[in-house]
Amino acid sequence: MFKNKLGIFTSIFITLAIIITLLYEFDILPVSADFMIGVRWATALVLIINALARKNLTTWIITCMILGVFVGVDFPNAAMALQPLSKGFIKLVKTIVAPIIFATLVYGIAGHSDLKQVGRMAWKSMLYFFCATSCAIFIGLAVINITQAGVGIDMQSMPHEVLPAPKPPDAALQSLPDHVHGIYKFAHFIYDLFPENIVKSMYENQVLQVVVFSVLFGIGLAMVEEKKRKPLVDFTESLSETMFKFTNIIMYFAPIGVGAAMAYTVGHLGVDILKNLFMLLGSLYMALVFFILLVFVPIMLFLKIPIKKFIAAVKEPVSIAFATTSSDAALPKAMSAMEKFGVPRKIVSFVIPTGYSFNLDGTSLYLSLASIFVAQAAGMNLDLGQQLGIAFTLMITSKGVAAVPRASLIVLIATAEQFGLPVFIIAAILGIDELMDMARTSVNVIGNCLATVVIAKWEGEFDDEAPYRLTDETLDEV
């Protein structure tokens, strides 16, 4: 009863604080800056009391995100000094990624010895990934053509940043004639899937290489006679259970890491930068919302997935992804949450890691939208054929984007250069890339979580009763 009353009071207080802030920002309410500081920190106090009462990890993560914004606004220098905490959290989570993928995949394959199912999951996953990312790319194109966000942009008023260095040109590619470049790039993409050294792949966080090694290892182990297979199967089962418990321990640090990440972002960029590039940001967020409503929601309705329960299951990994701009940071929680949601571990352990390279819906949408934005800002009028050429190119290149912050910029630069778009404009929008990365990374995580449910339903192995057994307590135990 006390929690319900406190929740109502917190909601009313936050609503009033938001209204006051909006009135202040639009110069409707003539109050001092000191008064607004008081409003922010009174809100912070209420949120902390609410989080203490609820004792819920998700509540603490969201609370610390908001506190991070307040620290970034009022103490920007101190906020930027907190960046090592956010980087430390991401480093800590990345130590889990490779072992948890290896253990769950090998156990899922060798523990059940159903090699035909692995093949079925592979082609079904790839088909779903292709359809989902293609929808994302075309929605991005449609929104940017409607909003015309890049038209009339004053490039001088935009923040200028240094671009990340693209990969050096492949010497072998330079020696081949133009008409076989596409074949070589595709062949080289396949080449990059295979690990040269599994320890090196784990060290470099090459998720797809770890997946390929784990699948092949699991298939090989499944072919071994039962007596010799059992010790390794038992080891991988024990390792996977241990890594999930390890995840639970690390997640106690999540509110601090997430809050520090948000504080650094706001302190580094400031909130005023939103005003300079509102149209671009607005177009991206609008396109992502359209994508969720036009693609994700119909899929959930068609497959009779309980939407509210799904939101409850993914809100914690999504909030981690939003604040840290890293899908990897959310991977362990996403995997355990989907398992709790009713998806078998063998499907979760295959689909989510694979999706981190092939099913980046938010990133694919961003790349199509940003490419056309660059052309619009440069005054270039691309016809439908040229835009479709960019879209089909992104369908291929975006599949190899690593699920780490800022990796999509490399693909955007390469695409811009290929189609003769001015790269300096990408350097201009890099200043707000963190704000855009928050949204697209969140959609990446949602998309990969939904993909596990789709494949589980397709395989006829989804536990339809599991979502209704979910509570805040069980999610915190994930």
C-alpha positions as CSV (number, residue, x, y, z in Angstrom):
1,M,0.0,0.0,0.0
2,F,2.8,2.4,0.9
3,K,4.6,1.6,-2.4
4,N,1.5,2.4,-4.4
5,K,1.0,5.7,-2.6
6,L,4.7,6.6,-3.0
7,G,4.4,5.7,-6.7
8,I,1.5,8.0,-7.2
9,F,3.2,10.8,-5.4
10,T,6.4,10.3,-7.4
11,S,4.5,10.3,-10.7
12,I,2.6,13.5,-9.8
13,F,5.8,15.2,-8.6
14,I,7.8,14.3,-11.7
15,T,4.9,15.5,-13.9
16,L,4.8,18.9,-12.2
17,A,8.7,19.1,-12.5
18,I,8.4,18.4,-16.2
19,I,5.7,21.0,-16.7
20,I,7.8,23.6,-14.8
21,T,10.9,22.8,-16.8
22,L,9.0,23.1,-20.2
23,L,7.5,26.5,-19.1
24,Y,11.0,27.7,-18.0
25,E,12.7,26.5,-21.3
26,F,10.1,28.3,-23.4
27,D,10.4,31.5,-21.3
28,I,6.7,31.3,-20.2
29,L,7.5,30.9,-16.5
30,P,9.8,33.8,-15.2
31,V,11.8,31.9,-12.5
32,S,15.5,32.0,-11.7
33,A,18.1,29.4,-12.7
34,D,18.6,28.7,-9.0
35,F,14.9,27.8,-8.6
36,M,15.2,25.3,-11.5
37,I,18.3,23.7,-9.8
38,G,16.1,23.3,-6.7
39,V,13.3,21.7,-8.7
40,R,15.8,19.2,-10.3
41,W,17.4,18.1,-7.0
42,A,14.0,17.9,-5.2
43,T,13.0,15.6,-8.0
44,A,16.2,13.6,-7.5
45,L,15.4,13.2,-3.8
46,V,11.9,12.0,-4.5
47,L,13.3,9.5,-7.1
48,I,15.9,8.2,-4.6
49,I,13.3,7.7,-1.9
50,N,11.1,5.8,-4.4
51,A,14.0,3.6,-5.5
52,L,14.9,2.8,-1.9
53,A,11.3,1.8,-1.1
54,R,11.0,-0.4,-4.2
55,K,14.4,-2.1,-3.9
56,N,14.1,-2.9,-7.7
57,L,17.2,-2.9,-10.0
58,T,15.3,-1.5,-12.9
59,T,14.0,1.4,-10.8
60,W,17.5,2.1,-9.7
61,I,18.8,2.1,-13.2
62,I,16.1,4.5,-14.4
63,T,16.6,6.7,-11.3
64,C,20.4,6.9,-11.9
65,M,19.8,7.7,-15.6
66,I,17.8,10.8,-14.5
67,L,20.3,11.7,-11.8
68,G,23.0,11.5,-14.4
69,V,21.1,14.0,-16.5
70,F,20.9,16.4,-13.5
71,V,24.6,16.0,-12.8
72,G,25.4,16.7,-16.4
73,V,23.3,19.8,-16.5
74,D,24.4,21.4,-13.2
75,F,28.0,20.0,-12.8
76,P,29.2,19.4,-16.4
77,N,32.9,19.2,-15.5
78,A,32.3,16.7,-12.7
79,A,30.0,14.8,-15.0
80,M,32.7,14.4,-17.7
81,A,35.1,13.2,-15.0
82,L,32.7,10.3,-14.3
83,Q,33.3,8.7,-17.7
84,P,35.7,6.0,-16.4
85,L,32.8,4.6,-14.3
86,S,30.7,4.1,-17.4
87,K,33.6,2.6,-19.3
88,G,34.5,0.4,-16.4
89,F,30.9,-1.0,-16.4
90,I,31.0,-1.8,-20.1
91,K,34.4,-3.4,-19.7
92,L,33.1,-5.5,-16.9
93,V,30.1,-6.7,-18.9
94,K,32.2,-7.5,-21.9
95,T,34.1,-10.0,-19.8
96,I,30.9,-12.0,-19.7
97,V,29.9,-11.9,-23.4
98,A,32.3,-14.5,-25.0
99,P,32.1,-17.1,-22.2
100,I,28.3,-16.9,-22.0
101,I,27.9,-17.2,-25.8
102,F,30.3,-20.2,-25.9
103,A,28.8,-22.0,-23.0
104,T,25.2,-21.6,-23.9
105,L,25.6,-22.3,-27.6
106,V,27.8,-25.4,-27.0
107,Y,25.4,-26.8,-24.4
108,G,22.4,-25.9,-26.5
109,I,23.7,-27.9,-29.5
110,A,25.7,-30.7,-27.9
111,G,23.4,-31.1,-24.9
112,H,20.4,-31.8,-27.1
113,S,22.2,-33.3,-30.1
114,D,19.6,-32.0,-32.5
115,L,21.8,-30.8,-35.4
116,K,18.8,-30.4,-37.7
117,Q,17.3,-27.8,-35.4
118,V,20.5,-25.8,-35.5
119,G,20.3,-25.6,-39.3
120,R,16.6,-24.7,-39.1
121,M,17.2,-21.9,-36.6
122,A,20.0,-20.6,-38.8
123,W,18.0,-20.1,-42.0
124,K,14.9,-19.0,-40.1
125,S,16.9,-16.4,-38.2
126,M,18.6,-15.1,-41.3
127,L,15.3,-14.8,-43.1
128,Y,13.7,-12.9,-40.2
129,F,16.8,-10.7,-39.8
130,F,16.8,-9.8,-43.5
131,C,13.1,-8.9,-43.5
132,A,13.3,-6.8,-40.3
133,T,16.4,-4.8,-41.3
134,S,15.1,-4.3,-44.8
135,C,11.9,-2.8,-43.3
136,A,14.0,-0.6,-41.1
137,I,16.1,0.7,-44.0
138,F,13.0,1.6,-46.1
139,I,11.2,3.3,-43.1
140,G,14.3,5.4,-42.6
141,L,14.3,6.4,-46.3
142,A,10.6,7.3,-46.1
143,V,10.8,9.4,-43.0
144,I,13.9,11.5,-44.1
145,N,12.2,12.1,-47.5
146,I,9.1,13.3,-45.7
147,T,10.7,15.5,-43.1
148,Q,13.5,16.8,-45.5
149,A,15.6,17.4,-42.3
150,G,18.8,18.1,-44.2
151,V,17.4,20.7,-46.5
152,G,18.4,24.2,-45.6
153,I,20.8,23.2,-42.8
154,D,23.4,25.8,-41.9
155,M,26.5,23.6,-41.8
156,Q,28.5,26.3,-40.1
157,S,26.3,26.2,-37.0
158,M,26.7,22.5,-36.5
159,P,29.3,21.1,-34.1
160,H,32.4,19.8,-35.9
161,E,34.1,16.7,-34.7
162,V,37.0,14.5,-35.8
163,L,35.8,11.4,-37.8
164,P,36.9,8.0,-36.7
165,A,39.6,6.6,-39.1
166,P,38.1,4.2,-41.7
167,K,39.8,0.9,-42.5
168,P,42.7,1.2,-45.0
169,P,41.8,0.0,-48.5
170,D,42.4,-3.6,-49.1
171,A,45.4,-4.1,-51.4
172,A,43.9,-7.2,-53.0
173,L,40.8,-5.2,-53.9
174,Q,42.8,-2.5,-55.7
175,S,44.3,-5.1,-58.0
176,L,41.0,-6.5,-59.1
177,P,38.7,-5.0,-61.9
178,D,35.7,-3.1,-60.7
179,H,33.1,-5.6,-61.9
180,V,34.3,-8.2,-59.4
181,H,34.6,-5.9,-56.4
182,G,31.2,-7.0,-55.0
183,I,32.2,-10.7,-55.2
184,Y,35.4,-10.0,-53.4
185,K,33.7,-8.0,-50.6
186,F,31.2,-10.7,-50.1
187,A,33.9,-13.4,-50.0
188,H,35.9,-11.3,-47.6
189,F,32.9,-10.9,-45.3
190,I,32.6,-14.7,-45.2
191,Y,36.3,-14.9,-44.5
192,D,35.9,-12.5,-41.5
193,L,33.3,-14.8,-40.0
194,F,35.9,-17.5,-39.2
195,P,38.2,-17.0,-36.2
196,E,41.9,-17.3,-36.6
197,N,42.4,-17.8,-32.9
198,I,39.4,-18.2,-30.6
199,V,41.3,-16.5,-27.7
200,K,42.1,-13.5,-29.9
201,S,38.4,-13.4,-31.1
202,M,37.3,-13.3,-27.5
203,Y,39.9,-10.6,-26.6
204,E,38.8,-8.4,-29.5
205,N,35.1,-9.1,-28.7
206,Q,34.4,-10.5,-32.2
207,V,30.9,-11.8,-31.3
208,L,30.2,-13.4,-34.7
209,Q,33.5,-15.3,-34.8
210,V,32.8,-16.6,-31.3
211,V,29.4,-17.7,-32.5
212,V,30.8,-19.5,-35.5
213,F,33.5,-21.3,-33.4
214,S,30.9,-22.2,-30.7
215,V,28.4,-23.6,-33.3
216,L,31.2,-25.7,-35.0
217,F,32.5,-26.8,-31.6
218,G,29.0,-27.8,-30.4
219,I,28.3,-29.8,-33.6
220,G,31.7,-31.6,-33.3
221,L,30.9,-32.4,-29.6
222,A,27.5,-33.7,-30.6
223,M,29.1,-36.2,-32.9
224,V,31.3,-37.6,-30.1
225,E,30.0,-40.7,-28.3
226,E,28.0,-40.2,-25.1
227,K,30.7,-41.3,-22.7
228,K,33.3,-38.8,-24.0
229,R,30.7,-36.0,-24.7
230,K,29.1,-35.9,-21.2
231,P,32.0,-34.2,-19.3
232,L,32.3,-31.3,-21.7
233,V,28.5,-30.9,-21.9
234,D,28.3,-30.8,-18.1
235,F,31.2,-28.3,-18.0
236,T,29.4,-25.9,-20.5
237,E,26.2,-26.3,-18.6
238,S,27.9,-25.4,-15.3
239,L,29.8,-22.5,-17.0
240,S,26.6,-21.0,-18.5
241,E,24.9,-21.2,-15.1
242,T,27.9,-19.6,-13.4
243,M,28.1,-16.8,-16.0
244,F,24.4,-15.9,-15.5
245,K,25.1,-15.7,-11.7
246,F,28.2,-13.6,-12.5
247,T,25.9,-11.3,-14.5
248,N,23.6,-10.8,-11.5
249,I,26.6,-9.7,-9.4
250,I,27.9,-7.3,-12.1
251,M,24.4,-5.8,-12.5
252,Y,24.5,-4.4,-9.0
253,F,27.0,-1.9,-10.5
254,A,24.7,-1.1,-13.4
255,P,23.0,1.9,-11.8
256,I,26.3,3.6,-11.2
257,G,27.7,2.8,-14.7
258,V,24.5,3.9,-16.4
259,G,24.2,7.1,-14.4
260,A,27.8,7.9,-15.1
261,A,27.3,7.3,-18.8
262,M,24.3,9.6,-18.9
263,A,26.1,12.3,-16.9
264,Y,29.0,12.2,-19.3
265,T,26.8,12.5,-22.3
266,V,24.9,15.5,-21.1
267,G,28.0,17.1,-19.6
268,H,30.0,16.6,-22.8
269,L,27.3,17.7,-25.2
270,G,25.0,19.9,-23.2
271,V,21.2,20.0,-23.7
272,D,21.3,23.0,-26.0
273,I,22.7,21.0,-28.8
274,L,19.3,19.4,-29.2
275,K,18.0,22.7,-30.5
276,N,20.7,22.9,-33.3
277,L,19.9,19.6,-34.9
278,F,16.3,19.0,-33.7
279,M,15.1,18.0,-37.2
280,L,17.7,15.3,-37.6
281,L,17.2,13.9,-34.1
282,G,13.4,14.3,-34.4
283,S,13.4,12.4,-37.7
284,L,15.5,9.5,-36.3
285,Y,13.3,9.1,-33.2
286,M,10.1,9.5,-35.3
287,A,11.4,6.8,-37.7
288,L,12.3,4.4,-34.9
289,V,8.9,4.9,-33.3
290,F,7.2,4.2,-36.7
291,F,9.4,1.1,-37.1
292,I,8.3,-0.2,-33.7
293,L,4.6,0.5,-34.4
294,L,4.6,-0.7,-38.0
295,V,6.9,-3.8,-37.6
296,F,7.4,-4.9,-34.0
297,V,3.8,-4.4,-32.8
298,P,2.1,-6.2,-35.7
299,I,4.5,-9.1,-35.3
300,M,3.7,-9.3,-31.6
301,L,-0.1,-9.1,-32.3
302,F,0.1,-11.7,-35.1
303,L,2.1,-14.1,-32.9
304,K,-0.1,-13.3,-29.8
305,I,2.9,-12.2,-27.7
306,P,1.7,-10.2,-24.6
307,I,3.0,-6.7,-25.3
308,K,3.0,-5.4,-21.8
309,K,4.8,-8.5,-20.5
310,F,7.4,-8.2,-23.3
311,I,8.0,-4.5,-22.4
312,A,8.4,-5.5,-18.7
313,A,10.9,-8.2,-19.7
314,V,13.1,-6.0,-22.0
315,K,13.0,-2.7,-20.1
316,E,16.1,-3.3,-18.1
317,P,18.4,-4.4,-20.9
318,V,17.0,-1.6,-23.1
319,S,17.6,1.0,-20.4
320,I,21.2,-0.3,-20.1
321,A,21.7,-0.1,-23.8
322,F,20.2,3.4,-24.0
323,A,22.5,4.9,-21.4
324,T,25.7,3.1,-22.4
325,T,25.0,3.1,-26.2
326,S,26.4,-0.4,-26.3
327,S,24.3,-3.5,-27.2
328,D,27.1,-5.7,-25.7
329,A,26.5,-4.1,-22.2
330,A,22.9,-5.3,-22.4
331,L,23.5,-8.8,-23.9
332,P,23.7,-10.9,-20.7
333,K,20.6,-9.3,-19.3
334,A,18.7,-9.6,-22.6
335,M,19.6,-13.3,-22.9
336,S,18.5,-14.2,-19.3
337,A,15.3,-12.0,-19.6
338,M,14.2,-13.8,-22.8
339,E,14.9,-17.2,-21.2
340,K,12.7,-16.1,-18.3
341,F,10.1,-14.9,-20.8
342,G,9.7,-18.4,-22.1
343,V,12.3,-18.8,-24.9
344,P,14.4,-22.0,-24.5
345,R,18.1,-21.3,-23.7
346,K,19.3,-23.1,-26.9
347,I,17.3,-20.6,-29.0
348,V,18.3,-17.5,-27.0
349,S,21.9,-18.4,-27.1
350,F,21.9,-18.8,-30.9
351,V,19.6,-16.0,-32.0
352,I,20.7,-13.0,-29.9
353,P,24.4,-13.3,-30.4
354,T,23.9,-13.9,-34.2
355,G,21.5,-11.0,-34.3
356,Y,24.1,-8.7,-32.8
357,S,25.8,-8.8,-36.2
358,F,22.9,-9.4,-38.6
359,N,19.8,-7.9,-37.0
360,L,20.7,-4.3,-36.0
361,D,17.4,-2.8,-36.9
362,G,18.0,0.6,-35.2
363,T,21.4,0.9,-36.8
364,S,20.1,0.0,-40.3
365,L,17.4,2.6,-40.0
366,Y,19.8,5.2,-38.9
367,L,22.3,4.5,-41.7
368,S,19.6,4.9,-44.4
369,L,18.3,8.1,-42.8
370,A,21.7,9.6,-42.2
371,S,22.9,8.9,-45.7
372,I,20.0,10.8,-47.3
373,F,20.4,13.6,-44.7
374,V,24.0,14.0,-45.7
375,A,22.9,14.3,-49.4
376,Q,20.1,16.8,-48.5
377,A,22.5,19.0,-46.4
378,A,24.9,19.0,-49.3
379,G,22.2,20.2,-51.7
380,M,22.3,16.9,-53.7
381,N,18.9,15.7,-55.1
382,L,19.1,11.9,-55.2
383,D,16.4,10.3,-57.4
384,L,14.6,7.1,-56.3
385,G,17.0,4.8,-58.1
386,Q,20.0,6.3,-56.3
387,Q,18.3,6.1,-52.9
388,L,17.4,2.5,-53.6
389,G,21.1,1.8,-54.6
390,I,22.1,3.2,-51.2
391,A,19.5,1.1,-49.4
392,F,20.6,-2.1,-51.1
393,T,24.2,-1.3,-50.3
394,L,23.3,-0.8,-46.7
395,M,21.4,-4.1,-46.5
396,I,24.8,-5.8,-47.1
397,T,27.3,-3.5,-45.3
398,S,25.1,-3.0,-42.2
399,K,25.1,-6.7,-41.5
400,G,28.8,-6.5,-40.5
401,V,28.4,-3.6,-38.0
402,A,29.8,-4.5,-34.6
403,A,27.4,-3.9,-31.7
404,V,29.7,-1.3,-30.1
405,P,29.4,2.5,-29.8
406,R,30.1,4.5,-33.0
407,A,30.9,1.5,-35.2
408,S,28.0,2.5,-37.5
409,L,29.9,5.7,-38.4
410,I,32.5,3.6,-40.3
411,V,29.8,2.1,-42.4
412,L,28.2,5.5,-43.0
413,I,31.5,7.0,-44.1
414,A,32.2,4.1,-46.5
415,T,28.7,4.4,-48.0
416,A,29.1,8.1,-48.4
417,E,32.4,7.8,-50.2
418,Q,31.0,5.1,-52.4
419,F,28.1,7.3,-53.6
420,G,30.1,10.5,-53.7
421,L,28.4,12.1,-50.7
422,P,30.5,14.7,-48.8
423,V,32.1,13.1,-45.7
424,F,32.7,16.4,-43.9
425,I,28.9,16.6,-43.1
426,I,29.2,13.3,-41.3
427,A,31.9,15.0,-39.1
428,A,29.4,17.7,-38.4
429,I,26.6,15.4,-37.2
430,L,29.1,13.3,-35.2
431,G,28.6,15.8,-32.3
432,I,25.2,14.4,-31.6
433,D,25.9,10.9,-32.5
434,E,25.7,9.8,-28.9
435,L,22.2,11.0,-28.6
436,M,21.2,9.2,-31.8
437,D,23.2,6.1,-30.7
438,M,21.1,5.8,-27.6
439,A,17.9,5.4,-29.5
440,R,19.2,3.1,-32.3
441,T,21.0,0.8,-29.8
442,S,17.8,0.5,-27.8
443,V,15.9,-0.6,-30.9
444,N,18.7,-3.1,-31.7
445,V,18.2,-4.7,-28.4
446,I,14.4,-4.8,-28.6
447,G,14.7,-6.3,-32.1
448,N,17.0,-9.1,-31.0
449,C,14.9,-9.9,-28.0
450,L,11.8,-10.1,-30.2
451,A,13.6,-12.2,-32.8
452,T,14.2,-14.9,-30.1
453,V,10.4,-15.1,-29.4
454,V,9.7,-15.2,-33.2
455,I,12.1,-18.1,-33.8
456,A,10.8,-19.9,-30.6
457,K,7.2,-19.6,-31.8
458,W,8.3,-20.7,-35.3
459,E,10.0,-23.8,-33.8
460,G,6.9,-24.5,-31.6
461,E,9.0,-24.3,-28.4
462,F,7.8,-21.1,-26.8
463,D,6.4,-21.4,-23.3
464,D,3.2,-19.4,-23.7
465,E,2.5,-19.4,-19.9
466,A,6.0,-18.1,-18.9
467,P,5.3,-14.4,-19.7
468,Y,2.3,-14.4,-17.3
469,R,4.5,-15.8,-14.5
470,L,6.8,-12.8,-14.7
471,T,6.9,-10.3,-11.8
472,D,9.3,-7.6,-10.8
473,E,10.9,-10.0,-8.3
474,T,11.5,-12.7,-10.9
475,L,13.0,-10.2,-13.4
476,D,15.4,-9.0,-10.7
477,E,16.4,-12.6,-10.2
478,V,17.2,-12.9,-13.9
